[in-house]
Amino acid sequence: MARTMTSDARKKDTREKIELGGLIVKAGMRYEKRALLLGALIDAARRIKDDEGERTRLTAIGAEAFGNDDQ
């Protein structure tokens, strides 16, 4: 039973990583260096930590991009 739970957890983790990688592609950053991607994510995390306005602004940009999926 423990082996099944471990396997399920690994599958869930793998799926999550694949989905997160898809966000990089969707953002048009597929060919950027990993260091740049990580730097951009760290910067964004710092900016949204204490700035609700920035969090809202970035959320709106992302929601609009997801909304364009149908087109």
N, C-alpha and C positions, 0 to 999 in steps of 0.2 A: 504494500500500500504506500509506503514511504517513497518507493521508486516511482510510482505513478504520479504522486504529488510533485516530486522533483521534476519529472518529465513535463508535466503540465505547466509548472512554473517556468521552466526553460523555454517551452513553446510560446508562452505568453510574453516573456521577455524578448524573445527573438522577433515576434510579431510587432511589438512596440518599437523596437529599433528599426525595423523595416519601415514602419509608418513614419517615424521621425526622419529617416533618410528621404522619404518621399516629400517631406516638407521642404527640404533643401532643394530638391529638384524643382518643385512647384514654385519656389521663390526665384528660380532662374540662376541658382548659384552652384549648379552641378560641377562646374569645372574650376571652382575657386579652391585655393589651397586650404587644407584642413586647419592650419593655424589661423587663417583669416576668418574662417567660419566660427571657430571656437572663440576667437577674440570678439567677433560681432555678437555672439550669443552672451558672452560674459558681460559685455558692455550693456546690452539690452537688459539683462537681469539686474544689473546695478541701477540702471535708470528707472526701471519700473518698481524697484523695491520700495522707494519712498515717494513716488510720484504717480498718483492715481490718474492724473491727466494724461501722462505719457502711456500708462497702461491702457487707458481707454482709447487713445489715438491708435496705438499699435493693434489693439483688438479690432478696431473698425477696419483697418487696412486688411487684416487677415480675414475677417468675415466677408469683406467685399471680394477678396480673391477666391474664397471658397464658393461664394455666390456665383462667380463666373464659371464654375465647373460645368454648368449646363450648356454653355455657349460653345 
